Amino acid sequence: MDSVSSGSLPVSTGTEVDDLAEELGMLGEETFTVKQSHIKKNPVSGAKVPKEVTLKVGGMGLNIFDGGIPVENHLYFALQGWTYSQERNTFDITLKAGSKKIKFVTP
């Protein structure tokens, strides 16, 4: 696996399938363990959602899981934008609706 630096954020090239998907403008899926504070309860079960959740970045949007249970998703077209701060270890998304900002903490 080759590693290329783009600014201060590392970029990795993967298998031939990943490279072809990137060339065609298709995104793969990546998962990250993040800390959140905006989701208090699972909207389906009503169970308390922990601070540490899984953030899945996929081809259509961002999905947030508590274990294997989905608790929230945000389609890319509903996002106004996002920012990442390597200094503060934060990943923030801003939703178009109401300009609501959601903050995640991750190394």
Backbone as a chain_set.jsonl record, in Angstrom:
{"seq": "MDSVSSGSLPVSTGTEVDDLAEELGMLGEETFTVKQSHIKKNPVSGAKVPKEVTLKVGGMGLNIFDGGIPVENHLYFALQGWTYSQERNTFDITLKAGSKKIKFVTP", "coords": {"N": [[0.854, -1.178, 0.0], [0.746, 2.084, -1.01], [1.705, 5.3, 0.189], [0.732, 8.628, 0.117], [1.239, 12.086, 0.524], [-1.04, 14.636, 1.053], [-1.182, 17.815, 1.538], [-1.479, 18.203, 4.965], [-2.765, 15.939, 5.614], [-2.785, 12.417, 5.581], [-2.924, 10.363, 2.669], [-3.957, 7.375, 1.299], [-3.318, 4.925, -1.156], [-5.086, 2.171, -2.401], [-6.09, -1.131, -3.185], [-6.281, -2.41, -6.58], [-8.988, -2.396, -7.25], [-10.02, -0.44, -5.519], [-8.571, 1.746, -6.511], [-9.618, 1.897, -9.121], [-12.318, 2.445, -8.517], [-11.994, 4.96, -7.351], [-11.022, 6.38, -9.537], [-13.248, 6.321, -11.18], [-14.877, 7.948, -9.788], [-16.239, 6.911, -7.658], [-16.92, 6.18, -4.265], [-15.36, 4.397, -1.624], [-16.044, 2.572, 1.412], [-15.411, 3.601, 4.699], [-14.701, 3.115, 8.154], [-14.796, 4.632, 11.387], [-13.888, 5.032, 14.778], [-15.445, 7.194, 16.891], [-16.059, 9.969, 19.132], [-19.049, 11.301, 20.377], [-21.609, 13.71, 21.235], [-24.114, 14.551, 20.688], [-26.205, 12.74, 20.166], [-28.514, 11.4, 22.164], [-30.387, 9.334, 22.744], [-31.28, 6.201, 21.226], [-33.207, 6.432, 18.347], [-35.029, 4.464, 17.632], [-35.114, 2.29, 19.542], [-34.984, 3.651, 21.947], [-32.978, 3.34, 23.731], [-30.106, 4.384, 25.621], [-27.512, 6.102, 23.95], [-24.079, 5.538, 23.668], [-21.17, 7.648, 24.301], [-18.985, 6.965, 22.687], [-19.007, 5.94, 19.423], [-19.514, 4.378, 16.173], [-18.516, 5.763, 13.168], [-19.439, 5.656, 9.925], [-18.276, 6.243, 6.788], [-19.59, 6.48, 3.75], [-20.56, 5.793, 0.309], [-22.88, 7.305, -0.111], [-23.339, 8.856, 2.115], [-22.975, 9.764, 5.621], [-23.002, 7.495, 8.264], [-24.041, 6.647, 11.521], [-23.306, 4.426, 14.083], [-24.258, 2.482, 16.915], [-22.615, 0.089, 18.27], [-23.625, -2.478, 16.253], [-25.929, -1.272, 15.515], [-27.759, 1.017, 13.672], [-28.01, 4.491, 14.355], [-28.192, 7.058, 13.426], [-28.177, 8.929, 10.356], [-26.686, 10.806, 7.689], [-27.174, 12.138, 4.646], [-25.08, 13.068, 1.917], [-26.05, 15.167, 0.284], [-27.543, 16.617, 2.067], [-25.78, 17.932, 3.613], [-24.13, 20.905, 4.475], [-21.473, 21.353, 4.676], [-18.166, 20.331, 5.856], [-15.56, 20.106, 8.327], [-12.203, 19.388, 9.359], [-10.052, 19.199, 12.061], [-6.854, 18.654, 12.683], [-5.241, 19.429, 14.737], [-6.999, 19.754, 16.947], [-8.251, 17.339, 16.923], [-10.846, 17.013, 15.839], [-13.823, 16.437, 13.956], [-16.152, 18.018, 12.179], [-19.488, 18.398, 11.069], [-21.713, 20.33, 9.103], [-25.08, 20.805, 8.821], [-27.397, 21.479, 6.178], [-30.055, 22.127, 6.793], [-31.163, 24.4, 8.978], [-28.571, 25.072, 9.577], [-27.242, 23.474, 11.446], [-24.61, 22.342, 13.503], [-22.619, 19.501, 13.928], [-20.499, 17.815, 16.066], [-17.668, 15.711, 16.16], [-15.212, 13.799, 17.881], [-12.054, 12.578, 17.233], [-9.044, 10.714, 16.883]], "CA": [[0.0, 0.0, 0.0], [1.535, 3.3, -1.113], [1.184, 6.419, 0.96], [1.02, 9.913, -0.505], [0.812, 13.158, 1.415], [-1.783, 15.74, 0.451], [-1.248, 18.783, 2.637], [-1.053, 17.583, 6.21], [-3.56, 14.743, 5.851], [-2.278, 11.296, 4.788], [-3.818, 9.76, 1.689], [-3.428, 6.067, 0.934], [-3.903, 4.263, -2.306], [-5.347, 0.794, -2.002], [-6.046, -2.168, -4.193], [-6.674, -1.984, -7.925], [-10.428, -2.127, -7.227], [-10.169, 0.877, -4.891], [-8.052, 2.744, -7.443], [-10.588, 2.027, -10.203], [-13.488, 3.126, -7.967], [-11.639, 6.366, -7.199], [-10.923, 6.942, -10.88], [-14.609, 6.46, -11.701], [-15.607, 8.873, -8.935], [-17.009, 6.158, -6.672], [-16.271, 6.169, -2.969], [-15.434, 3.189, -0.833], [-16.563, 2.816, 2.754], [-14.434, 3.585, 5.792], [-15.327, 3.272, 9.465], [-13.949, 5.277, 12.375], [-14.426, 5.137, 16.126], [-15.477, 8.613, 17.227], [-16.84, 10.356, 20.311], [-20.114, 12.239, 20.038], [-22.411, 14.109, 22.389], [-25.407, 15.076, 20.248], [-27.241, 11.695, 20.15], [-28.725, 10.944, 23.544], [-31.116, 8.061, 22.747], [-31.546, 5.552, 19.95], [-34.551, 6.834, 17.955], [-35.917, 3.303, 17.479], [-35.275, 1.527, 20.789], [-35.019, 4.52, 23.111], [-31.83, 3.05, 24.587], [-29.087, 5.426, 25.693], [-26.411, 5.938, 23.007], [-22.836, 5.911, 24.339], [-20.379, 8.725, 23.689], [-18.147, 6.385, 21.648], [-19.814, 5.293, 18.389], [-18.819, 4.127, 14.919], [-18.901, 6.631, 12.066], [-19.169, 4.993, 8.648], [-18.297, 7.176, 5.671], [-19.879, 5.65, 2.589], [-20.772, 6.417, -0.983], [-24.032, 8.206, -0.136], [-23.413, 9.728, 3.273], [-22.374, 9.381, 6.889], [-23.885, 6.696, 9.11], [-23.538, 6.521, 12.883], [-23.756, 3.169, 14.669], [-23.989, 2.093, 18.294], [-22.396, -1.326, 18.006], [-24.064, -2.698, 14.886], [-27.262, -0.691, 15.368], [-27.719, 2.388, 13.16], [-28.743, 5.444, 15.185], [-28.365, 8.326, 12.716], [-27.455, 9.025, 9.091], [-26.725, 12.11, 7.034], [-26.825, 12.039, 3.238], [-24.188, 14.162, 1.529], [-26.772, 16.324, -0.252], [-28.123, 17.368, 3.187], [-24.693, 18.586, 4.331], [-23.637, 22.181, 3.96], [-20.027, 21.19, 4.599], [-17.518, 19.702, 6.989], [-14.188, 20.524, 8.6], [-11.41, 18.496, 10.191], [-8.929, 19.863, 12.71], [-5.883, 17.684, 13.186], [-4.741, 19.988, 16.001], [-7.975, 19.508, 18.022], [-8.815, 15.995, 16.723], [-12.292, 17.114, 15.66], [-14.44, 16.358, 12.64], [-17.447, 18.673, 12.341], [-20.322, 18.528, 9.878], [-22.758, 21.336, 9.2], [-26.248, 20.422, 8.033], [-28.066, 22.59, 5.491], [-31.266, 22.468, 7.543], [-30.912, 25.117, 10.222], [-27.118, 25.244, 9.774], [-26.857, 22.767, 12.667], [-23.261, 21.793, 13.483], [-22.436, 18.279, 14.712], [-19.062, 17.665, 16.334], [-17.126, 14.406, 16.526], [-13.816, 13.844, 18.305], [-11.381, 11.372, 16.794], [-7.619, 10.898, 16.557]], "C": [[0.896, 1.235, 0.0], [0.889, 4.39, -0.282], [1.652, 7.713, 0.324], [0.524, 10.989, 0.435], [0.147, 14.263, 0.618], [-1.985, 16.779, 1.534], [-0.731, 18.118, 3.887], [-1.823, 16.304, 6.508], [-3.047, 13.6, 4.995], [-3.344, 10.742, 3.858], [-3.189, 8.442, 1.284], [-4.098, 5.566, -0.325], [-4.024, 2.793, -1.957], [-5.198, -0.178, -3.141], [-6.445, -1.606, -5.546], [-8.161, -1.653, -7.991], [-10.693, -0.754, -6.623], [-9.708, 1.982, -5.831], [-9.022, 2.974, -8.594], [-11.827, 2.77, -9.725], [-13.206, 4.616, -7.813], [-11.594, 7.052, -8.557], [-12.299, 7.185, -11.483], [-15.458, 7.4, -10.849], [-16.469, 8.187, -7.903], [-16.225, 6.125, -5.37], [-16.394, 4.802, -2.322], [-16.023, 3.528, 0.523], [-15.428, 2.703, 3.754], [-15.189, 3.744, 7.093], [-14.299, 3.822, 10.451], [-14.647, 5.225, 13.727], [-14.31, 6.599, 16.525], [-16.244, 8.815, 18.532], [-17.839, 11.419, 19.873], [-20.859, 12.618, 21.3], [-23.814, 14.555, 21.991], [-26.523, 14.038, 20.221], [-27.376, 11.154, 21.564], [-29.368, 9.561, 23.596], [-31.279, 7.536, 21.336], [-32.982, 5.88, 19.547], [-35.533, 5.675, 17.814], [-36.19, 2.628, 18.816], [-35.419, 2.406, 22.024], [-33.865, 4.298, 24.066], [-30.822, 4.199, 24.535], [-27.958, 5.101, 24.706], [-25.128, 6.378, 23.702], [-22.115, 7.055, 23.624], [-19.52, 8.187, 22.554], [-19.014, 5.565, 20.694], [-18.938, 5.035, 17.164], [-19.388, 5.043, 13.853], [-18.479, 5.939, 10.782], [-19.333, 6.027, 7.539], [-18.447, 6.336, 4.419], [-20.117, 6.458, 1.336], [-21.897, 7.429, -1.015], [-24.087, 9.165, 1.045], [-22.678, 9.178, 4.468], [-23.402, 8.63, 7.716], [-23.228, 6.532, 10.47], [-24.17, 5.288, 13.518], [-23.371, 3.074, 16.129], [-23.857, 0.582, 18.246], [-22.757, -1.559, 16.546], [-25.406, -2.054, 14.579], [-27.162, 0.739, 14.843], [-28.564, 3.319, 14.028], [-28.96, 6.79, 14.49], [-27.645, 8.234, 11.373], [-27.666, 10.399, 8.483], [-26.275, 11.929, 5.59], [-26.003, 13.257, 2.846], [-24.953, 15.385, 1.021], [-27.414, 17.167, 0.846], [-27.051, 18.097, 3.999], [-24.326, 19.9, 3.662], [-22.124, 22.1, 3.78], [-19.485, 20.484, 5.821], [-16.11, 20.25, 7.127], [-13.519, 19.477, 9.481], [-10.255, 19.297, 10.765], [-8.007, 18.794, 13.291], [-5.342, 18.13, 14.538], [-5.668, 19.658, 17.171], [-8.597, 18.119, 17.955], [-10.332, 16.028, 16.595], [-12.666, 17.015, 14.192], [-15.842, 16.906, 12.823], [-18.19, 18.673, 11.015], [-21.362, 19.61, 10.144], [-23.876, 20.927, 8.258], [-26.855, 21.649, 7.379], [-29.278, 23.066, 6.283], [-30.889, 23.123, 8.868], [-29.453, 25.374, 10.521], [-26.636, 24.605, 11.073], [-25.471, 22.155, 12.498], [-23.186, 20.595, 14.424], [-20.953, 18.029, 14.84], [-18.74, 16.233, 16.741], [-15.675, 14.611, 16.945], [-13.193, 12.512, 17.93], [-9.912, 11.658, 16.538], [-7.376, 10.652, 15.081]], "O": [[1.711, 1.414, 0.905], [-0.325, 4.397, -0.076], [2.835, 7.873, 0.025], [-0.51, 10.819, 1.079], [0.697, 14.761, -0.364], [-2.878, 16.633, 2.369], [0.348, 17.527, 3.873], [-1.579, 15.651, 7.522], [-2.882, 13.778, 3.788], [-4.519, 10.663, 4.217], [-2.002, 8.399, 0.958], [-5.296, 5.761, -0.53], [-3.155, 2.236, -1.287], [-4.289, -0.062, -3.963], [-6.892, -0.463, -5.646], [-8.559, -0.733, -8.705], [-11.498, 0.012, -7.152], [-10.355, 3.023, -5.945], [-9.234, 4.115, -9.005], [-12.342, 3.632, -10.438], [-14.067, 5.446, -8.106], [-12.074, 8.176, -8.707], [-12.493, 8.153, -12.218], [-16.629, 7.624, -11.154], [-17.352, 8.819, -7.322], [-14.996, 6.049, -5.382], [-17.417, 4.13, -2.459], [-16.454, 4.658, 0.75], [-14.587, 1.809, 3.657], [-16.209, 4.433, 7.14], [-13.107, 3.526, 10.367], [-15.869, 5.36, 13.802], [-13.223, 7.176, 16.504], [-16.984, 7.936, 18.974], [-17.512, 12.318, 19.099], [-20.758, 11.934, 22.319], [-24.62, 14.901, 22.855], [-27.694, 14.415, 20.25], [-26.457, 10.526, 22.091], [-28.957, 8.711, 24.386], [-31.399, 8.3, 20.378], [-33.9, 5.632, 20.329], [-36.745, 5.885, 17.87], [-37.344, 2.416, 19.189], [-35.928, 1.948, 23.047], [-33.765, 4.971, 25.092], [-30.707, 4.894, 23.525], [-27.503, 3.959, 24.636], [-25.08, 7.469, 24.27], [-22.426, 7.378, 22.477], [-19.337, 8.876, 21.55], [-19.676, 4.613, 21.108], [-17.771, 5.426, 17.126], [-20.602, 5.097, 13.655], [-17.296, 5.666, 10.576], [-20.404, 6.612, 7.377], [-17.55, 5.572, 4.061], [-19.9, 7.669, 1.313], [-21.887, 8.329, -1.855], [-24.793, 10.172, 0.995], [-21.87, 8.256, 4.358], [-24.542, 9.075, 7.853], [-22.021, 6.308, 10.569], [-25.389, 5.116, 13.501], [-22.3, 3.525, 16.535], [-24.858, -0.132, 18.189], [-22.22, -0.873, 15.676], [-25.963, -2.264, 13.501], [-26.55, 1.59, 15.489], [-29.691, 2.985, 14.393], [-29.811, 7.574, 14.909], [-26.628, 7.55, 11.255], [-28.674, 11.063, 8.723], [-25.116, 11.6, 5.339], [-26.206, 14.349, 3.378], [-24.556, 16.518, 1.293], [-27.794, 18.311, 0.596], [-27.368, 18.797, 4.96], [-24.225, 19.987, 2.438], [-21.562, 22.695, 2.861], [-20.236, 20.086, 6.711], [-15.538, 20.787, 6.178], [-14.178, 18.773, 10.247], [-9.555, 19.996, 10.032], [-8.347, 18.122, 14.265], [-5.022, 17.298, 15.387], [-5.2, 19.322, 18.259], [-9.385, 17.752, 18.827], [-11.028, 15.187, 17.163], [-11.926, 17.45, 13.309], [-16.643, 16.319, 13.55], [-17.599, 18.916, 9.963], [-21.828, 19.778, 11.271], [-23.661, 20.728, 7.062], [-26.834, 22.738, 7.954], [-29.499, 24.269, 6.427], [-30.359, 22.469, 9.766], [-29.12, 25.846, 11.608], [-25.733, 25.126, 11.728], [-25.184, 21.527, 11.479], [-23.631, 20.663, 15.57], [-20.227, 18.03, 13.846], [-19.44, 15.626, 17.552], [-14.991, 15.492, 16.424], [-13.724, 11.451, 18.258], [-9.566, 12.725, 16.031], [-6.241, 10.759, 14.617]]}, "num_chains": 1, "name": "protein.A"}
